Amino acid sequence: MKANKNDLHESGRPLTQEEFINKIKTDDEFAKKFGELGKIYGSQWRSWGKDFKQIPNETGDGVYDITTTGIDQIQNLINDLKTNPDSRRLMVTAWNPSDLPKQVLPPCHYGFQVYTRELSFEERYVILKSRTNEDPLKYSRLDNGDYDQHPKEMTTKWMNEENIPTRAISLMWNQRSVDTFLGLPFNIASYGLLLEIIAKAVNMVPDELIGNLGDTHLYLNHIEQAKEQIGRELTDEERYNIWFTNNYETGMERYFDPNNLPDFDDEYYTPTPKRTREPYPLPVLKHMKTDEFYKSLSEDQSLFHHLNPTDFMVENYQSHPTIKAPLSN
């Protein structure tokens, strides 16, 4: 639908970015006009080539539209992983030349491929042992997880009975244009989650996540934000103030002596960072859906539509204060 220029104005002036975003969220008609990005990522992945065609009806006095089914590349990928996991054709693409003119922005990350390898006995056993820790009663026959007490063949039999994965899967995505500060972190997180979901659907374990990045850039209006994100070394006085605040009650007198500094790394005290925005330990992703759901997902890819953000939990996530940066193009 072609936009009316007056739709993008409010009280005789152009909408601000915040006003535009709010109207997209709250005004359905406005969102239909200006919120549609065209046939991009999800459309190409799940229904490549899907389109409307006008076909003459039987009487010849009119036409009617039919919708071509399109190709579900994700379903094909999962099917191929189950039947031919060593294939070199395990690929999904979003770069469809015939649809590029219909897209607001051509895909930045335009394709990905996966590849798999066999897990060693030791790698499979680590997985089994982790499940033993999660459910000791169920796996009690492992005698506290010491497989040296049992023949290797017996432990392998147990691992197969418990459906312990036999393969690891890696994902490599290709990206033509990379907004380093705002876009790339989301790209990494999104493909990491996609790898987790695909691995679950085919009973494999995620292995490596690799990005092939083309035009990788940092916009001028993101420079200061990037510097803040990278951080810097804290001075001794800054570390002292943090150490004192973390370990002593408010109101107590503090005295900074550069020649008589406390042991910032003493385990008795709360740890003191060495840098501004010092990285936190990585969190852990938990799947809230059951293994039975993912087993069904491998048979019926329509269940992908039943996955929601609430089906995943990130445990032990810590973050520094938000750094705001403007969108650029």
Residue, then its C-alpha position, 0 to 999 in steps of 0.5 A: m500500500k502506497a503511503n500518504k505523506n500526510d500519514l507521516h506527519e503529526s499536527g503539521r510536523p514530521l513524526t519523531q522516531e519515538e512517535f513513529i515506533n509508538k504508532i506502529k505498536t498501537d495503530d493497526e492501520f498505520a502498522k499495515k501501511f508503514g510497518e511491513l518490511g516485505k518478504i524478508y528473513g522469515s518469509q524466505w526461510r519458511s515460504w521461499g517463492k510463495d506468491f499470488k498468481q492470477i489464473p483465468n476461471e473456467t468461464g473466461d470472464g474473470v480471474y482469481d488468485i491462487t497462492t503458491t505454497g512456497i518452499d519451507q527451507i527450515q523443514n527441508l534442513i531438519n529433514d536432511l539433518k535427520t537423513n543425511p547429517d554429513s551433507r554439504r548442502l545443509m543451507v538456508t538462504a534469504w537472498n531472493p533476487s526476485d523479491l529484493p525490489k519488494q523489500v524495505l531493506p535487502p537482507c543483511h545476513y543473507g544465508f546460513q549453513v550447518y554442518t555436523r560431526e560425530l561425538s566421541f564416547e567421552e563427549r557423550y558421557v559428559i552429557l550423560k553425567s550432566r543429566t545424572n546430576e540433574d536427575p540422580l534417581k533416574y540415572s542411579r544405575l551409573d553408580n555415581g557416574d563412574y563409567d570405569q566401573h562398567p564395560k564401555e559397551m554397557t555404558t554406550k548401550w545406556m547412553n543409546e537407551e537414554n537418547i544421548p545425542t550422537r552428533a554435534i552441530s555447528l552453524m555458520w552465517n554470512q552477512r553482507s553488512v554489519d552494524t557492529f554496535l547495534g546490530l551484531p550483538f543481536n545477530i550473534a544472539s539470534y543465530g545462537l538461539l537458532l542453533e540451539i533450537i535446531a540442535k534440539a529438534v534433531n537431538m544434537v548438541p550445539d557446537e560452534l557458532i561462526g559468522n562470516l562478516g562482510d562490510t563491518h562498520l562502526y557508525l560515527n554516531h556510535i563511536e563514543q558509545a563503543k568506547e564506553q562499552i569497551g571500557r577502561e582500566l580503573t584507577d587505584e582510587e576508583r577501585y578503592n572506592i568500589w571496594f570500600t562501598n561494597n564492603y563497609e556500611t554507609g557513613m563510615e569514614r574512608y581514607f585513600d592511601p595510594n601507598n597502602l592499598p587493600d588487597f582488592d582480590d582478597e576472597y574475604y571481601t566482595p570482588t572488585p572489578k579492574r575495569t569499567r564495564e568488566p565482563y560478567p560470567l556468561p549466562v546459561l540458556k534453559h529450554m522450558k519446552t520438554d524434550e517430547f515437544y522438540k521430538s514432535l518438532s522434528e516431525d512437524q515443523s509447524l510447531f515452530h509457531h508455538l515457540n515463544p520467548t517465554d519458552f526460554m530462560v536465561e539463568n545468571y544473566q547480569s548486565h551493565p547499565t544500558i548504553k543508548a545509541p541512535l539508529s543509522n543507515 
